[in-house]
Amino acid sequence: MRRVTYSMNVSLDGYIVARDGSFDWTDPDEEVFRHFTDELRQTGVHLLGRRLYETMLYWETADQDPSLGAPELEWAALWKALPKVVFSRTLATVQGSNTRLASGTLAEEIERLRADPGDGDISIGGATLAAEAAASDLIDEYRTMVHPVLVGGGTSFFPQHERRVNLELVETRTFGAKVVHLRHRVVR
């Protein structure tokens, strides 16, 4: 069965964006960017909330940006080819290659995708969508790219729900920029 993963950049104090909406502290160096590209290669489908979808639209046309180097162009090509499902209460349509609006609830979409014979992980992006998945016990792995910064508040990486989740550390890696990748599997 395909795993459901939740992976994002996070500050040391647990936030994916600061109170003012900024996340400039997450700009990856080359080594971290390669890691994200490798992770994207293992993804079979990406589930996004509306805000993250709107942020990621840039990558649909990034190949037209002459300032990008080979690593960014490779990532853009992988992103465009990747099937994406957008969850939104306000959008009537979506743009982008291999992108569609969700036709059911998050739980229904994940159940359908897990039953598909496709390869690769089902990746969730966005704190609101991840909170819904976590509340329904749908996340199999939490992947954090922890940056050495305290932002003091904002949008929390970890879903705020009222239950305990036991995790097992399955991978850790420290990058040259002192960013630490942690991969935890949910223990059921």
N, C-alpha and C positions, 0 to 999 in steps of 0.2 A: 504494500500500500504506500502511496506517495506521502511524504512528510509535509507538514505545514510548518513553515519557518517564519519567524518574525525577526527581521534584521534591519538595524539602522545605526547611524552615528549617535553617540550619547556623550554628554558631559559627565565628568566624574561624579557630580551630584545628581545624575539621573535624568537629565532633560535632553530632548531632541531639538528643541528650539528655545531660545530665551524668551523672557516676558515680552520683549519688543518684537518678537517674530524673527529675530536674526539667527542665523546658523553659520555665519562666516568662519567660525572657529572649526568647522568640519572640513574645510578645504583639504583634500587628501594630497599627500606627496605621491611621487611616482610608485613607490613600493605599495602603499595602501591602495592606490588606484588599481594596480595590477591584481591585488587581492579581490577587490570588488568585481573586477572583470571575470576572474576565475569563479567567483561565487555566482555571477550571472549565468555563466556557462552551465551551471548545475541546476538552473531554474527552468522548470517546464512551463510555468504560467505565473504571472504576477497579479495579485489582487491589490487594488489601490482605492483609497478614498478620494473624494473630489479634490481636496487641496493638494495632495501629493500628485495626483494626475495632472493638475494644472501646472505644477512645478516641473514635472517630467516631460511636458509637451516640447520643451526646448530640444530634447534629444531626437525628436521625430525629424527635425530639419538641420540638426547639428552638422551633418555631412556637407552642408553648404557654407559653413563657416571656415574661411581660409586660414584663420589663426589657430585652428586645432591641429594637434599633432597626431601621429599614428595611433597612440594608445586611446585617445578620446574618440577617434574615428572608428576604431575597432569596437569600443563600447557602444557607440551610437548604432552601429550595424547590428550588434547583438540585441540591443534594446528594441530596435524597429522590428526585428524578426520574431521577438518573443510575444506569445499571446498574452494579452492584458485584459483584465475585467475590472471595470470601474463601478464603484458603489456610490450612488449619489441620489439625494432626494430632490435636487434642483436642476440637474442637467437633463435635457430631453434627448440629446445626441452627444456623441464623442467623436473626436478626430484621432487620426493616427493609424499606423499600420497595425494590423492584428489586434485592434482594440474594440471592445464592445461594452455596452452597459450591462450590468448584472440583470438577469431575468428573474432571479429569485432572491431569497434571503441569503445571508452569508453562509449559514449552516447548509442550506440547500445547494448552493454553488460548490462549497467544499466537498460535500458528499458526492455530487455529480463528478467533480474533477478527480476525486480519489478513485472513483469507479472507472474512469477513463483508462485506457491502456497506455496513455502517454508516459514519457519519461520525465525525470526531473522533479524537483521540489515544487510545491505550491508555496510561493512566497507572498507574505503580507507586508504591505508598506503603509505606514501611517498609524499614529497612536490611537485615533478614534476607532478605526477598523480593527486594529489589534486588540483593543479593549473589549470589543464585542466578541471577537474570536476567543479571547482568554476566558471571558465570562461563561462561554459555552464549552469550555475545555477542548478547544479545537487546535490549539498550538502544540506542536510536538517539540520544537526547538526554539530557543531564544538565542539570537546572535547579536552581540553588542560590539561595536567598535568604540572603545572608551577613549575619549580625548582628555588630555591633562589640563582641564579648565573647569572652573566652577562658575556657572552662570547665574546662580542664585534664584532660579525659578523659571517657570515657563510651562511648556508641555512635557509632561513626564513620559519617559520611554515605557515604564512599566505600567500596565493597565491597573487602574484603581478599582479593584473589586474586593469584596469581603470574603475571600477564601485563601487558604494556604495552598501554595504550589511548591512541591518539592522538586528540586533540580539536581542533575548530576553534571558536573563539569566534564566535558568530553574533549575540549581543545582549548589551548591558550597559545597566543603568539604575540610577541612584542615586536613592534616595527621600529625602525631607526628614528622616527619622529616621536618616539615614546608613546605612540598610540598602541593600545592593547586590544587585541581581538579575543573575545571570550565566546565560546559556544557551549550552551547548556541544553541538555535533553530533559524533557519533562519526565519525571518518574511517576508512573501511574500504578 
